[in-house]
Amino acid sequence: MSWSDRRQILAGLAAVGLLAGCGFQPAYAPGQSGDSLRGQILPKAASNKQSFIFVDRIEDRLGRNDAAPYQLNYSMNLSSEGLAKTPSNSTYRYHLKGRLTYSVVDRNTNEVLTSGMVRNFTGYSAIGTTVATRASQTDARERLMILMADEVVSRLYATAPSWLP
């Protein structure tokens, strides 16, 4: 074993010790927030294709339960801007930005338990046929919705201990 390998092992062991000392708890461990959120949140109904993809991903990660005690409300805004332009002003690459605000509401009392905002982006190419560009744009929108849904779920896992009973 070389010296560099030993240093990496020692650094890894030190990191584990530091995490244990700071009160780190894995979210997916039995009885933790990842386990206790399963089937507890019902997302607001989807109104378009982007929100359908978002809701589908949320339900994939947290489960679907029509009788869930909490509701996830959300509002999203998407925008697109051209990035790579030619001297003739043709755009070859687009930057798709998304901003999503969310809140978790108790369905019995309508009390807002937690809220926040996530932002993310993807890009797509506009080189090729109209069909290829449209397919790239559709794929970028789907990827953006999945990225934002995953970020919302991560934030819910992180904040759940403060608002779950």
LUMNUPA-639466 format. One line per 2 residues: number of its first residue (from 1); their letters; for each residue x, y, z of C-alpha. Coordinates in nm, 4 decimals. Layout:
% LUMNUPA-639466
NUM = a = X/Y/Z | ... $
END
This chain:
% LUMNUPA-639466
1 = ms = 0.0000/0.0000/0.0000 | 0.1430/0.3372/-0.0955 $
3 = ws = 0.1497/0.6436/0.1293 | -0.1197/0.8241/-0.0734 $
5 = dr = -0.3629/0.5358/-0.0237 | -0.3040/0.5392/0.3530 $
7 = rq = -0.3669/0.9128/0.3671 | -0.6968/0.8728/0.1843 $
9 = il = -0.8062/0.5974/0.4199 | -0.7101/0.8015/0.7253 $
11 = ag = -0.8880/1.1091/0.5865 | -1.2001/0.9003/0.5223 $
13 = la = -1.1968/0.7628/0.8761 | -1.1534/1.1129/1.0169 $
15 = av = -1.4496/1.2364/0.8092 | -1.6691/0.9553/0.9426 $
17 = gl = -1.5677/1.0497/1.2964 | -1.6511/1.4152/1.2358 $
19 = la = -1.9934/1.3293/1.0902 | -2.0757/1.1096/1.3872 $
21 = gc = -1.9725/1.3891/1.6236 | -2.1909/1.6563/1.4600 $
23 = gf = -2.5173/1.4646/1.4982 | -2.5421/1.3531/1.1350 $
25 = qp = -2.8307/1.1122/1.0776 | -2.9072/0.9525/0.7413 $
27 = ay = -3.2466/1.0616/0.6064 | -3.3354/0.7183/0.4707 $
29 = ap = -3.2645/0.5227/0.7895 | -3.5647/0.3512/0.9505 $
31 = gq = -3.7584/0.6013/1.1596 | -3.5881/0.9065/1.0038 $
33 = sg = -3.7470/1.1788/0.7867 | -3.7142/0.9820/0.4615 $
35 = ds = -3.9086/0.6951/0.6096 | -4.1703/0.9104/0.7826 $
37 = lr = -4.2510/1.1234/0.4740 | -4.3508/0.8247/0.2595 $
39 = gq = -4.7202/0.8576/0.1687 | -4.7692/1.1709/0.3826 $
41 = il = -4.7713/1.4403/0.1108 | -5.0193/1.4795/-0.1743 $
43 = pk = -4.8975/1.7175/-0.4479 | -5.1391/1.9710/-0.5972 $
45 = aa = -5.2960/1.8378/-0.9173 | -5.0986/1.8934/-1.2355 $
47 = sn = -5.2266/2.1545/-1.4808 | -4.9863/2.1085/-1.7746 $
49 = kq = -4.7226/1.8683/-1.9032 | -4.4386/2.0212/-1.7004 $
51 = sf = -4.6322/2.0069/-1.3743 | -4.7415/1.6507/-1.4570 $
53 = if = -4.3751/1.5467/-1.4829 | -4.2993/1.7303/-1.1573 $
55 = vd = -4.5895/1.5649/-0.9713 | -4.5028/1.2240/-1.1148 $
57 = ri = -4.1473/1.2530/-0.9841 | -4.2642/1.3732/-0.6407 $
59 = ed = -4.5037/1.0775/-0.6180 | -4.2304/0.8426/-0.7346 $
61 = rl = -4.0026/0.9609/-0.4533 | -4.2611/1.0079/-0.1747 $
63 = gr = -4.5417/0.7726/-0.2746 | -4.9010/0.8546/-0.3615 $
65 = nd = -5.1723/0.8667/-0.0983 | -5.4974/1.0526/-0.1704 $
67 = aa = -5.5685/1.0619/0.2038 | -5.2300/1.2140/0.2911 $
69 = py = -5.2429/1.4639/0.5804 | -5.0280/1.7218/0.3977 $
71 = ql = -5.0519/1.8890/0.0579 | -4.7650/2.0177/-0.1524 $
73 = ny = -4.8598/2.3411/-0.3273 | -4.6265/2.4751/-0.5935 $
75 = sm = -4.5924/2.7406/-0.8578 | -4.3377/2.7238/-1.1373 $
77 = nl = -4.1948/2.9663/-1.3875 | -3.9862/2.8581/-1.6865 $
79 = ss = -3.7875/3.0829/-1.9176 | -3.5563/3.0223/-2.2093 $
81 = eg = -3.2724/3.2264/-2.3524 | -3.0415/3.1759/-2.6469 $
83 = la = -2.6779/3.1090/-2.5638 | -2.4764/3.0207/-2.8712 $
85 = kt = -2.5438/3.2581/-3.1584 | -2.3815/3.2758/-3.4969 $
87 = ps = -2.2803/3.5982/-3.6699 | -2.6003/3.5653/-3.8745 $
89 = ns = -2.7975/3.5698/-3.5457 | -2.9015/3.2026/-3.5554 $
91 = ty = -2.9250/3.0417/-3.2112 | -2.7632/2.6990/-3.1734 $
93 = ry = -2.8040/2.6426/-2.7996 | -3.0681/2.7416/-2.5469 $
95 = hl = -3.0576/2.7763/-2.1709 | -3.3829/2.6724/-1.9990 $
97 = kg = -3.4222/2.8151/-1.6475 | -3.6789/2.7099/-1.3905 $
99 = rl = -3.7937/2.8661/-1.0649 | -4.0357/2.6823/-0.8392 $
101 = ty = -4.1857/2.7992/-0.5105 | -4.3463/2.5392/-0.2878 $
103 = sv = -4.5231/2.5043/0.0437 | -4.6417/2.2101/0.2487 $
105 = vd = -4.9829/2.2714/0.4033 | -5.1669/2.0723/0.6686 $
107 = rn = -5.4860/1.9645/0.4913 | -5.6945/1.9847/0.8125 $
109 = tn = -5.5896/2.3277/0.9393 | -5.4516/2.4921/0.6204 $
111 = ev = -5.1418/2.5864/0.8218 | -4.8255/2.6290/0.6142 $
113 = lt = -4.5677/2.3965/0.7703 | -4.2710/2.4674/0.5449 $
115 = sg = -4.2035/2.6556/0.2242 | -3.9189/2.7426/-0.0033 $
117 = mv = -3.7954/2.8069/-0.3527 | -3.5725/2.6068/-0.5855 $
119 = rn = -3.4017/2.7119/-0.9065 | -3.2279/2.5040/-1.1666 $
121 = ft = -3.1430/2.5004/-1.5345 | -3.0785/2.2758/-1.8308 $
123 = gy = -2.9691/2.3374/-2.1852 | -3.0549/2.2000/-2.5235 $
125 = sa = -2.9189/2.2146/-2.8728 | -3.1003/2.3743/-3.1648 $
127 = ig = -2.8715/2.2279/-3.4306 | -3.0438/2.0017/-3.6778 $
129 = tt = -3.3979/1.9655/-3.7988 | -3.7021/2.1263/-3.6441 $
131 = va = -3.8093/1.7854/-3.5123 | -3.4693/1.7267/-3.3488 $
133 = tr = -3.4745/2.0719/-3.1891 | -3.8272/2.0168/-3.0579 $
135 = as = -3.7263/1.6782/-2.9137 | -3.4243/1.8388/-2.7439 $
137 = qt = -3.6457/2.1103/-2.5975 | -3.8985/1.8565/-2.4663 $
139 = da = -3.6225/1.6485/-2.3111 | -3.4694/1.9562/-2.1456 $
141 = re = -3.8063/2.0509/-1.9931 | -3.8500/1.6981/-1.8557 $
143 = rl = -3.4985/1.6977/-1.7087 | -3.5604/2.0368/-1.5481 $
145 = mi = -3.8832/1.9192/-1.3833 | -3.7103/1.6085/-1.2472 $
147 = lm = -3.4186/1.8151/-1.1146 | -3.6510/2.0561/-0.9363 $
149 = ad = -3.8699/1.7766/-0.7952 | -3.5629/1.5993/-0.6578 $
151 = ev = -3.4425/1.9219/-0.4988 | -3.7830/1.9833/-0.3372 $
153 = vs = -3.7848/1.6278/-0.1980 | -3.4332/1.6751/-0.0595 $
155 = rl = -3.5416/1.9947/0.1142 | -3.8507/1.8247/0.2538 $
157 = ya = -3.6330/1.5467/0.3963 | -3.4035/1.8062/0.5503 $
159 = ta = -3.6816/2.0114/0.7102 | -3.9273/1.7312/0.7987 $
161 = ps = -3.8005/1.6828/1.1560 | -3.9006/2.0438/1.2350 $
163 = wl = -4.2619/2.0174/1.1122 | -4.3607/1.6500/1.1274 $
165 = p = -4.5325/1.5467/1.4521 $
END
